[in-house]
Amino acid sequence: MPVQAVYKFAQDRDDRCIVAGTIDSVSAMMLYFYPSGKKSNVKSIEVFNAEKPQSVSVGNAVGSTFFWLG
């Protein structure tokens, strides 16, 4: 998923950092970010102005929060 935007919230005790983009390939359990080399698992899937989906597929525009593993 190419990253199109990163949203960081500072109001109302909302500490999420949402990475947004359009899914372009099959999902994976472990994500690697380059060039930093950080690893992560998806914590939540976020969509604009709609209920949180249980799953998403290729072509969906989504935002995600992550469990950063280092």
N, C-alpha and C positions, 0 to 999 in steps of 0.2 A: 504494500500500500504506500504509494508516494505521499509524503506528508504535504498537505496543502496549507495548513494553519495550525497554530498551537494557541489554545485559550487558557489563560490563568485567571482565576477569579480571586478577588480580594474583599468582597463584601459579604455580609451575612454569614461569616464563619465558613464559607465555602472554600475549601482548600484544594479543590480538584484542579488538575492540569489535564486538559483534554487535547489530544492529538487528533486532528481531523484529516480525512482524505477519502478517496474512493477506492474500494477494494478491487484489486486487479488480478488476484490469484487466490488459490485455495488457502483457507486459514490454517494456522499452525498453533501448537500449544506453547512453544517458546519463540519469542521474537528477539531479534538482534538488531541493534541500531548502529549505523555507521555514519561518520567515522569514529564515534566515541567508543564503540565496542561494548556498550551497555546491553544487558540482557533483561528481559521482562516477560511476565505473563499478563494477559488481559484481565483487568479487574472488573471493568464494566464497559458496556457498549452504549453510546449516547447518540440520539438522533435529535435534530432540531424540530421543536414544536410538535412532538409526538411522544407516545408512550415508549418506554425502553423495549426494544425487540428482544426476543429470546435467542434469535439467530439472525445472521445476515449472509448475503451471498455476493458473488462477483458482480460489480456494477453498482452496489449500494454505496452511497455517500454516508459515512458515519464518523463519529468521534469515539475515542476510546480513552479510558484511564487505565493505568498500569500499576502492577506490583513491581517496583524496581528491585532487581536482584544483584546489581553491581556491575 
